[in-house]
Amino acid sequence: MAKRTASAQKQARKSEKRRILSRGKRQALKTALKHLAAAKTKEEALKLLPGVQSLVDKSAKRRMVHHKTASRLKSRLTREAADLK
């Protein structure tokens, strides 16, 4: 169904722009998490950890993930990084 009113057309344009931005930010978060998971040494993981935690916090602030999910994720990442040799 085509958008008929000007306000509906504008809202559709805004929604599309926001979808594209959110998609890029979500992909950046997933990529950072994969890089951290691929870290082989403790030093490498601890070097990547602050940046990943920052992205998780920003995602929670933007409500891409729930704030409690973000907190749990940061806790698990920190524990995994500390357990590496």
MDTraj code that builds the backbone (N, CA, C; nanometers):
import mdtraj as md
import numpy as np

residues = "MET ALA LYS ARG THR ALA SER ALA GLN LYS GLN ALA ARG LYS SER GLU LYS ARG ARG ILE LEU SER ARG GLY LYS ARG GLN ALA LEU LYS THR ALA LEU LYS HIS LEU ALA ALA ALA LYS THR LYS GLU GLU ALA LEU LYS LEU LEU PRO GLY VAL GLN SER LEU VAL ASP LYS SER ALA LYS ARG ARG MET VAL HIS HIS LYS THR ALA SER ARG LEU LYS SER ARG LEU THR ARG GLU ALA ALA ASP LEU LYS".split()
xyz = np.array([
    [0.0858, -0.1174, 0.0000],
    [0.0000, 0.0000, 0.0000],
    [0.0904, 0.1236, 0.0000],
    [0.0655, 0.2099, -0.0948],
    [0.1477, 0.3304, -0.1085],
    [0.1123, 0.4312, 0.0003],
    [0.2138, 0.5027, 0.0458],
    [0.1919, 0.6074, 0.1462],
    [0.1259, 0.7256, 0.0750],
    [0.0162, 0.7728, 0.1302],
    [-0.0592, 0.8765, 0.0606],
    [-0.0313, 1.0159, 0.1122],
    [-0.0213, 1.0287, 0.2432],
    [-0.0044, 1.1639, 0.2962],
    [0.1437, 1.2003, 0.2986],
    [0.1683, 1.3303, 0.2991],
    [0.3062, 1.3790, 0.3020],
    [0.3758, 1.3347, 0.4303],
    [0.3046, 1.3375, 0.5408],
    [0.3661, 1.2980, 0.6682],
    [0.4023, 1.1496, 0.6682],
    [0.3194, 1.0662, 0.6059],
    [0.3492, 0.9232, 0.5990],
    [0.4697, 0.8976, 0.5097],
    [0.4817, 0.9738, 0.4023],
    [0.5974, 0.9599, 0.3134],
    [0.7256, 1.0028, 0.3848],
    [0.7179, 1.1131, 0.4602],
    [0.8345, 1.1601, 0.5344],
    [0.8745, 1.0584, 0.6405],
    [0.7768, 1.0034, 0.7089],
    [0.8067, 0.9038, 0.8123],
    [0.8722, 0.7812, 0.7509],
    [0.8296, 0.7414, 0.6327],
    [0.8892, 0.6263, 0.5645],
    [1.0341, 0.6564, 0.5274],
    [1.0621, 0.7781, 0.4832],
    [1.2006, 0.8176, 0.4506],
    [1.2875, 0.8151, 0.5758],
    [1.2359, 0.8705, 0.6852],
    [1.3112, 0.8729, 0.8117],
    [1.3390, 0.7312, 0.8613],
    [1.2368, 0.6478, 0.8517],
    [1.2494, 0.5111, 0.8989],
    [1.3566, 0.4355, 0.8203],
    [1.3615, 0.4568, 0.6908],
    [1.4606, 0.3904, 0.6062],
    [1.6021, 0.4362, 0.6405],
    [1.6208, 0.5655, 0.6617],
    [1.7522, 0.6189, 0.6991],
    [1.7972, 0.5610, 0.8324],
    [1.7060, 0.5578, 0.9285],
    [1.7385, 0.5053, 1.0611],
    [1.7703, 0.3558, 1.0547],
    [1.6991, 0.2821, 0.9713],
    [1.7225, 0.1387, 0.9566],
    [1.8633, 0.1124, 0.9041],
    [1.9046, 0.1917, 0.8057],
    [2.0371, 0.1749, 0.7477],
    [2.1459, 0.2082, 0.8500],
    [2.1295, 0.3166, 0.9261],
    [2.2277, 0.3534, 1.0283],
    [2.2355, 0.2479, 1.1377],
    [2.1204, 0.2005, 1.1827],
    [2.1179, 0.0999, 1.2887],
    [2.1828, -0.0298, 1.2414],
    [2.1615, -0.0627, 1.1168],
    [2.2182, -0.1857, 1.0631],
    [2.3706, -0.1811, 1.0656],
    [2.4265, -0.0667, 1.0278],
    [2.5712, -0.0514, 1.0296],
    [2.6275, -0.0584, 1.1700],
    [2.5599, 0.0038, 1.2643],
    [2.6067, 0.0029, 1.4028],
    [2.5955, -0.1365, 1.4630],
    [2.4888, -0.2073, 1.4305],
    [2.4712, -0.3439, 1.4794],
    [2.5798, -0.4346, 1.4211],
    [2.6118, -0.4145, 1.2946],
    [2.7154, -0.4946, 1.2304],
    [2.8524, -0.4651, 1.2907],
    [2.8790, -0.3384, 1.3239],
    [3.0063, -0.3018, 1.3865],
    [3.0207, -0.3703, 1.5222],
    [2.9132, -0.3770, 1.5972],
    [2.9159, -0.4435, 1.7271],
    [2.9439, -0.5925, 1.7098],
    [2.8755, -0.6572, 1.6170],
    [2.8946, -0.7996, 1.5952],
    [3.0374, -0.8294, 1.5496],
    [3.0928, -0.7444, 1.4650],
    [3.2295, -0.7630, 1.4168],
    [3.3286, -0.7501, 1.5320],
    [3.3092, -0.6496, 1.6164],
    [3.3984, -0.6299, 1.7307],
    [3.3927, -0.7501, 1.8250],
    [3.2736, -0.8039, 1.8473],
    [3.2594, -0.9213, 1.9336],
    [3.3310, -1.0422, 1.8739],
    [3.3239, -1.0565, 1.7418],
    [3.3919, -1.1678, 1.6764],
    [3.5437, -1.1534, 1.6865],
    [3.5941, -1.0312, 1.6704],
    [3.7383, -1.0085, 1.6825],
    [3.7860, -1.0423, 1.8232],
    [3.7086, -1.0035, 1.9225],
    [3.7459, -1.0334, 2.0607],
    [3.7425, -1.1837, 2.0861],
    [3.6423, -1.2512, 2.0323],
    [3.6317, -1.3959, 2.0504],
    [3.7466, -1.4689, 1.9815],
    [3.7993, -1.4098, 1.8752],
    [3.9080, -1.4726, 1.8006],
    [4.0451, -1.4468, 1.8627],
    [4.0502, -1.3634, 1.9642],
    [4.1784, -1.3316, 2.0279],
    [4.2378, -1.4579, 2.0891],
    [4.3661, -1.4798, 2.0624],
    [4.4330, -1.6011, 2.1092],
    [4.5030, -1.5811, 2.2429],
    [4.5560, -1.4614, 2.2664],
    [4.6313, -1.4378, 2.3893],
    [4.5555, -1.3434, 2.4819],
    [4.5920, -1.3496, 2.6074],
    [4.5288, -1.2640, 2.7071],
    [4.5584, -1.1170, 2.6783],
    [4.6829, -1.0876, 2.6381],
    [4.7214, -0.9491, 2.6101],
    [4.6399, -0.8911, 2.4952],
    [4.6231, -0.9725, 2.3911],
    [4.5451, -0.9276, 2.2758],
    [4.3995, -0.9017, 2.3153],
    [4.3423, -0.9913, 2.3937],
    [4.2033, -0.9771, 2.4371],
    [4.1866, -0.8539, 2.5257],
    [4.2797, -0.8349, 2.6194],
    [4.2700, -0.7191, 2.7092],
    [4.2902, -0.5878, 2.6349],
    [4.3633, -0.5925, 2.5241],
    [4.3826, -0.4732, 2.4415],
    [4.2527, -0.4362, 2.3681],
    [4.1795, -0.5376, 2.3222],
    [4.0547, -0.5149, 2.2484],
    [3.9355, -0.4862, 2.3394],
    [3.9426, -0.5330, 2.4632],
    [3.8283, -0.5294, 2.5543],
    [3.7677, -0.3902, 2.5767],
    [3.8468, -0.2852, 2.6045],
    [3.7840, -0.1542, 2.6286],
    [3.7031, -0.1017, 2.5104],
    [3.7528, -0.1232, 2.3901],
    [3.6789, -0.0784, 2.2723],
    [3.5482, -0.1524, 2.2540],
    [3.5508, -0.2818, 2.2797],
    [3.4296, -0.3631, 2.2658],
    [3.3285, -0.3245, 2.3729],
    [3.3771, -0.3042, 2.4956],
    [3.2864, -0.2632, 2.6028],
    [3.2228, -0.1282, 2.5711],
    [3.2988, -0.0383, 2.5103],
    [3.2453, 0.0916, 2.4723],
    [3.1340, 0.0762, 2.3686],
    [3.1562, -0.0114, 2.2697],
    [3.0528, -0.0348, 2.1683],
    [2.9276, -0.0963, 2.2301],
    [2.9461, -0.1863, 2.3257],
    [2.8312, -0.2484, 2.3927],
    [2.7524, -0.1415, 2.4684],
    [2.8238, -0.0526, 2.5399],
    [2.7572, 0.0550, 2.6136],
    [2.6811, 0.1481, 2.5196],
    [2.7434, 0.1819, 2.4080],
    [2.6773, 0.2704, 2.3116],
    [2.5536, 0.2038, 2.2524],
    [2.5626, 0.0745, 2.2283],
    [2.4469, 0.0013, 2.1761],
    [2.3326, 0.0009, 2.2770],
    [2.3668, -0.0107, 2.4036],
    [2.2637, -0.0073, 2.5076],
    [2.2022, 0.1321, 2.5160],
    [2.2869, 0.2344, 2.5013],
    [2.2368, 0.3719, 2.5077],
    [2.1412, 0.3996, 2.3922],
    [2.1707, 0.3426, 2.2763],
    [2.0844, 0.3599, 2.1591],
    [1.9674, 0.2624, 2.1586],
    [1.9614, 0.1776, 2.2613],
    [1.8562, 0.0770, 2.2769],
    [1.8567, -0.0280, 2.1667],
    [1.9749, -0.0552, 2.1136],
    [1.9885, -0.1650, 2.0180],
    [1.9908, -0.2973, 2.0929],
    [2.0446, -0.2936, 2.2162],
    [2.0365, -0.4077, 2.3077],
    [1.9881, -0.3536, 2.4416],
    [1.9243, -0.4386, 2.5179],
    [1.8742, -0.3984, 2.6485],
    [1.9918, -0.3709, 2.7408],
    [1.9763, -0.2771, 2.8320],
    [2.0886, -0.2389, 2.9181],
    [2.1362, -0.3534, 3.0067],
    [2.0456, -0.4402, 3.0468],
    [2.0876, -0.5542, 3.1283],
    [2.1586, -0.6596, 3.0434],
    [2.1160, -0.6743, 2.9197],
    [2.1854, -0.7644, 2.8274],
    [2.3267, -0.7127, 2.8039],
    [2.3420, -0.5824, 2.7891],
    [2.4735, -0.5220, 2.7690],
    [2.5628, -0.5467, 2.8900],
    [2.5074, -0.5302, 3.0090],
    [2.5837, -0.5523, 3.1310],
    [2.6288, -0.6976, 3.1419],
    [2.5414, -0.7887, 3.1120],
    [2.5735, -0.9312, 3.1177],
    [2.6809, -0.9661, 3.0141],
    [2.6684, -0.9095, 2.8959],
    [2.7649, -0.9346, 2.7894],
    [2.9033, -0.8830, 2.8279],
    [2.9100, -0.7624, 2.8845],
    [3.0380, -0.7057, 2.9269],
    [3.1012, -0.7922, 3.0359],
    [3.0217, -0.8399, 3.1273],
    [3.0719, -0.9244, 3.2341],
    [3.1308, -1.0539, 3.1784],
    [3.0607, -1.1158, 3.0878],
    [3.1075, -1.2415, 3.0289],
    [3.2344, -1.2204, 2.9467],
    [3.2385, -1.1106, 2.8711],
    [3.3568, -1.0823, 2.7906],
    [3.4790, -1.0589, 2.8783],
    [3.4606, -0.9853, 2.9870],
    [3.5707, -0.9584, 3.0778],
    [3.6211, -1.0879, 3.1398],
    [3.5301, -1.1727, 3.1816],
    [3.5676, -1.2997, 3.2430],
    [3.6420, -1.3890, 3.1432],
    [3.5925, -1.3952, 3.0196],
    [3.6576, -1.4773, 2.9170],
    [3.7966, -1.4250, 2.8848],
    [3.8111, -1.2927, 2.8782],
    [3.9412, -1.2335, 2.8482],
    [4.0399, -1.2630, 2.9615],
    [3.9927, -1.2573, 3.0842],
    [4.0796, -1.2822, 3.1990],
    [4.1199, -1.4282, 3.2082],
    [4.0365, -1.5191, 3.1589],
    [4.0659, -1.6614, 3.1667],
    [4.1636, -1.7108, 3.0599],
    [4.1891, -1.6266, 2.9586],
    [4.2851, -1.6675, 2.8543],
    [4.4259, -1.6734, 2.9114],
    [4.5102, -1.7503, 2.8448],
    [4.6488, -1.7616, 2.8901],
    [4.7390, -1.6701, 2.8104],
])
top = md.Topology()
chain = top.add_chain()
for i, resn in enumerate(residues, 1):
    res = top.add_residue(resn, chain, resSeq=i)
    for name in ("N", "CA", "C"):
        top.add_atom(name, md.element.get_by_symbol(name[0]), res)
traj = md.Trajectory(xyz[None], top)
